[in-house]
Amino acid sequence: MIRVENLTKNYGPVKAVKSISFDLNDGQVVGFLGANGAGKSTTLKIMTGYISPTSGNVFVNDLNIQENTSEIQKEIGYLPELNPLYTEMRVHDYLRFIAQIRGIPDEDFKSAFQNVVDKCGLSAVVHRTIANCSKGYKQRIGLAAAMIHDPKILILDEPVTGLDPNQIVEIRQLIRELGKEKIVLMSSHILQEIQATVDRIIIINEGAIVADGSSESLLSDSNSNIELSLQVENAKEEDISDMKAVIPSVNIKSISKEESHTQISIEYSKNNDPRSDIFKYAVDKEWIILEMVATKQNLEDIFRNLTKSN
C-alpha cells in the first residue's frame, strides 16, 4: 500500500504540488492525469524517491520514503516520461546491466530476462543495438527495465508513448494483468487509453487534486449539461423559437437551415431530460424528426473542464 500525506513541493515561490493526499492499494491500476505543469511528474518523482518534498510524506507499507529511500526503491519499477536508455548497448546487455544494478544474482537473470522479454514482446530485438530499435521498441525496452526485478509497485509515466495501436492494446493488456498482483500507477495524455486501462483516475491541476474516482463515477458525478442534436423537416422558424417557452428546460444553442431539413442544437441538464416533451412538441407542430441524438460528456470533456485555465 502507498499512502501520500499532505505532499507539498515548492520551487522557490512556485508551488508545484499543494498538500495532496491519496492512498493506492494492492491489485489496483490507477491513472494519474494532469495537464503539462500540473504537478504530475513532480509527484511521481517524489513517490519514487528521486526528489524530496518540501513538506508531507509518502509511505510505502508504512515506511517513509525519505527515511527508507533505498529499501523502498527496491520495490518500485519506474518508467519516466523521458525513457533513459544506453542506446549504444544491445537490448540483452542493457537489461543485464539493469539487472546487476537491481542486485539480481547471475543465476536468476536468465529467468528474469525471459519473463520481461516475453511480457513486453522483445524477442525480435534482444540482440539488436537499442539505437537501431524503433521508438515503440525503445518504450517497451524501458518498460522491461522497470519490470525486470519483479517490483511490487510500477510507476509508469506515459507508458504507451510511441506505440502503434496494436502495441498499445498489448501493453494495455499487460498493465491490466500486472495490476492484479501489483500497484500500478500510470500517467498518460491519451485519455481513452487511461479510461480503457485503469480502475481509478486521479486528476491533478495546478498542484491540487481536483477529481478522484472510477471513470464511471467521474462521469456520473459531473454536473455538466447534455447536448442534443435534433434534425427535423417542416419546422418553421417561429415554432423553433417558441420551443423554449413551452419547454423551459431546453437551451437552444444553434439553428442551422439546410436545403432539406433544419439542424437544431439543444442543451439541457442531465437531471431534467426533455426529450419526450420535445417529441410531443414536434408531433404537435407536424415536424418530421429525422434524428434525435443525445451526446453525453466523456472523460476528455471532464478533464478539460477540471484543468482549464482560470
C-alpha positions in Angstrom: 0.0 0.0 0.0 1.1 3.5 -0.8 -0.1 6.4 1.3 0.6 10.0 0.2 0.0 12.5 3.0 -0.2 16.3 2.6 2.5 16.3 -0.1 3.9 19.7 -1.0 6.7 20.7 -3.3 7.9 24.3 -3.8 10.4 25.6 -6.4 11.1 29.0 -4.9 7.9 30.9 -4.9 6.2 28.4 -7.2 4.0 25.7 -5.5 4.3 22.8 -7.9 2.4 20.4 -5.5 -0.1 21.7 -2.9 -0.7 19.5 0.1 -2.2 16.5 -1.8 -3.2 13.2 -0.2 -4.3 9.8 -1.5 -3.9 6.1 -1.0 -3.1 3.3 -3.5 -4.0 -0.3 -2.7 -2.5 -3.6 -3.9 -4.1 -5.0 -7.0 -5.2 -1.6 -8.4 -4.4 0.2 -11.6 -4.6 3.9 -11.2 -4.4 6.6 -13.8 -2.8 9.9 -12.8 -3.8 12.7 -15.1 -2.8 16.3 -15.4 -2.0 19.0 -18.0 1.6 20.0 -18.6 2.9 21.8 -15.5 0.1 20.4 -13.2 2.5 18.8 -10.8 2.0 15.2 -12.1 5.6 14.4 -12.9 6.9 16.1 -9.7 4.6 14.0 -7.6 5.8 10.8 -9.4 9.4 11.7 -8.8 8.7 12.3 -5.1 6.9 9.0 -4.8 9.9 7.2 -6.3 12.4 8.9 -4.1 14.2 10.8 -6.8 13.4 14.2 -5.3 12.4 15.3 -1.8 9.2 17.1 -0.9 9.1 20.5 0.7 6.7 19.0 3.3 4.4 16.0 3.7 5.3 12.3 3.4 5.0 9.3 1.2 4.7 5.9 2.9 5.1 2.5 1.3 3.9 -0.3 3.5 4.2 2.2 6.4 7.9 3.0 5.6 8.7 6.7 5.0 10.2 7.2 1.5 12.6 9.9 2.9 13.9 7.7 5.6 13.9 4.4 3.7 14.6 5.5 0.2 16.9 2.6 -0.9 14.8 -0.1 0.6 11.6 1.3 -0.9 13.2 1.8 -4.4 13.9 -1.9 -4.5 10.1 -2.4 -4.5 9.4 0.1 -7.3 9.7 -0.1 -11.0 9.8 3.3 -12.6 9.4 4.2 -16.3 10.0 8.0 -16.6 8.5 10.1 -19.4 11.9 10.6 -20.9 12.9 7.0 -21.2 16.7 6.8 -20.3 18.4 4.2 -22.4 22.0 3.5 -23.3 21.4 3.4 -27.0 24.9 2.0 -27.9 24.2 -1.2 -26.0 22.3 -4.3 -27.2 18.9 -4.9 -25.6 20.2 -8.1 -23.9 23.3 -6.4 -22.5 21.3 -3.4 -21.3 18.8 -5.5 -19.4 21.6 -7.5 -17.9 23.2 -4.2 -16.8 19.9 -3.1 -15.2 19.5 -6.5 -13.5 23.0 -6.1 -12.0 22.1 -2.6 -10.7 19.0 -4.1 -9.2 21.0 -6.8 -7.5 19.6 -9.8 -9.4 22.0 -12.8 -9.0 23.5 -14.1 -12.2 21.8 -17.5 -11.7 18.4 -15.7 -11.7 19.0 -13.4 -14.6 18.0 -15.8 -17.3 14.5 -16.4 -16.0 14.0 -12.7 -15.1 15.2 -11.7 -18.6 13.0 -14.2 -20.4 10.0 -13.1 -18.3 10.2 -9.4 -19.3 11.1 -10.3 -22.9 8.0 -12.4 -23.3 5.7 -10.0 -21.5 7.0 -6.9 -23.4 7.3 -8.6 -26.8 11.0 -8.1 -27.2 12.1 -11.4 -28.7 12.7 -10.0 -32.1 15.2 -7.3 -30.9 17.1 -8.9 -28.0 20.4 -8.9 -29.9 19.8 -5.6 -31.6 21.5 -2.4 -30.6 19.0 -0.1 -28.9 19.8 2.8 -31.3 18.6 0.6 -34.1 15.2 -0.1 -32.5 12.1 1.7 -33.3 10.5 4.3 -30.9 7.9 1.7 -29.9 10.5 -0.9 -29.1 12.5 1.6 -27.1 9.5 2.2 -25.0 9.0 -1.5 -24.4 12.7 -1.9 -23.5 12.2 0.9 -20.9 9.1 -1.0 -19.5 11.1 -4.2 -19.4 13.9 -2.5 -17.4 11.3 -1.2 -14.9 9.9 -4.7 -14.5 13.0 -6.9 -14.5 13.3 -7.1 -10.7 9.6 -8.0 -10.4 8.7 -5.0 -8.3 5.5 -4.8 -6.2 4.9 -1.2 -7.4 5.0 0.0 -11.0 5.0 3.8 -11.7 4.7 4.4 -15.4 4.9 7.9 -16.9 3.4 7.9 -20.4 4.0 4.1 -21.0 2.3 4.0 -24.4 4.2 6.9 -26.0 5.4 5.9 -29.5 3.5 2.7 -29.7 1.3 1.8 -32.6 -2.4 0.8 -32.0 -1.7 -3.0 -31.8 1.2 -2.4 -29.4 -1.0 -0.1 -27.2 -3.5 -2.9 -26.9 -0.8 -5.4 -25.9 0.7 -3.0 -23.3 -2.8 -2.3 -22.0 -3.5 -6.0 -21.5 -0.1 -6.4 -19.8 -0.7 -3.5 -17.5 -4.1 -4.8 -16.5 -2.6 -8.2 -15.9 0.2 -6.8 -13.8 -2.4 -4.8 -11.8 -3.9 -8.0 -10.5 -0.9 -8.5 -8.3 0.9 -5.1 -8.1 0.1 -1.5 -7.6 0.3 0.2 -11.0 0.2 4.0 -11.2 0.3 5.3 -14.8 0.1 8.7 -16.4 -0.9 9.3 -20.0 -2.1 12.1 -22.2 -4.2 9.6 -24.1 -7.4 9.8 -22.1 -9.1 7.0 -24.0 -6.2 4.7 -23.1 -6.5 5.7 -19.4 -10.2 5.0 -19.4 -9.7 1.6 -21.0 -6.9 0.5 -18.7 -7.3 1.8 -15.2 -9.7 1.1 -12.2 -9.4 4.6 -10.8 -8.5 8.0 -12.0 -6.8 10.8 -10.1 -6.8 14.3 -11.8 -4.3 16.9 -10.6 -4.5 20.6 -11.7 -2.2 23.4 -10.6 -0.7 21.2 -7.9 -4.0 20.1 -6.3 -6.2 17.0 -6.7 -9.5 18.0 -8.4 -11.0 14.6 -9.0 -10.6 11.0 -7.7 -12.7 8.0 -8.7 -13.5 5.5 -11.4 -14.2 6.8 -14.8 -17.9 5.8 -14.3 -18.2 7.7 -11.1 -16.5 10.8 -12.6 -18.9 10.8 -15.5 -21.8 10.2 -13.1 -20.8 13.0 -10.7 -20.2 15.5 -13.4 -22.6 18.5 -13.3 -22.3 19.2 -17.0 -25.1 19.5 -19.4 -26.1 17.1 -22.2 -26.2 18.2 -25.8 -29.0 17.0 -28.1 -28.7 17.1 -31.9 -32.2 17.4 -33.4 -32.7 17.1 -37.2 -36.2 17.9 -38.5 -38.2 18.7 -41.6 -41.1 21.1 -41.9 -40.0 23.2 -39.0 -41.0 26.9 -39.0 -38.5 29.3 -37.5 -41.1 30.8 -35.1 -42.0 27.4 -33.8 -38.4 26.6 -33.1 -38.0 29.9 -31.2 -41.2 29.2 -29.2 -39.9 25.8 -28.1 -38.0 27.4 -25.2 -41.2 29.0 -23.8 -43.1 25.7 -24.0 -40.2 23.6 -22.7 -38.2 25.8 -20.2 -35.6 23.1 -19.6 -34.1 23.4 -23.1 -31.5 25.8 -24.2 -31.4 26.2 -28.0 -27.7 26.8 -28.8 -27.9 26.9 -32.6 -30.2 26.6 -35.6 -28.9 25.6 -39.0 -31.1 25.7 -42.1 -30.1 23.1 -44.7 -31.7 22.6 -48.1 -34.0 19.7 -47.0 -34.0 19.9 -43.2 -33.2 22.0 -40.1 -30.4 21.1 -37.7 -31.1 22.3 -34.1 -28.5 22.0 -31.3 -30.1 21.9 -27.8 -28.5 21.8 -24.4 -30.2 20.5 -21.2 -29.4 19.4 -17.7 -28.8 15.7 -17.2 -31.2 15.9 -14.2 -34.1 17.2 -16.4 -34.4 15.2 -19.6 -36.8 17.0 -22.0 -36.7 14.5 -24.9 -40.2 13.2 -24.5 -41.5 16.8 -24.3 -39.5 17.7 -27.5 -41.0 14.7 -29.3 -44.6 15.7 -28.3 -43.9 19.3 -29.4 -42.5 18.1 -32.7 -45.6 16.0 -33.3 -47.9 18.9 -32.4 -46.1 21.1 -34.9 -46.2 18.4 -37.5 -42.4 18.2 -37.7 -40.8 15.1 -39.2 -38.0 14.0 -36.9 -35.0 12.7 -38.9 -32.6 12.4 -36.0 -32.6 13.0 -32.2 -29.2 12.1 -30.6 -28.0 13.0 -27.1 -24.3 13.4 -26.6 -23.1 12.8 -23.0 -19.9 14.2 -21.6 -16.9 12.0 -22.0 -13.7 11.8 -19.9 -11.9 14.3 -22.2 -14.7 16.8 -21.5 -14.4 16.3 -17.8 -10.6 16.6 -17.9 -10.8 19.9 -19.9 -13.4 21.4 -17.6 -11.4 20.5 -14.5 -8.0 21.6 -15.8 -8.8 24.6 -17.9 -7.0 27.9 -17.0 -9.0 30.3 -14.8 
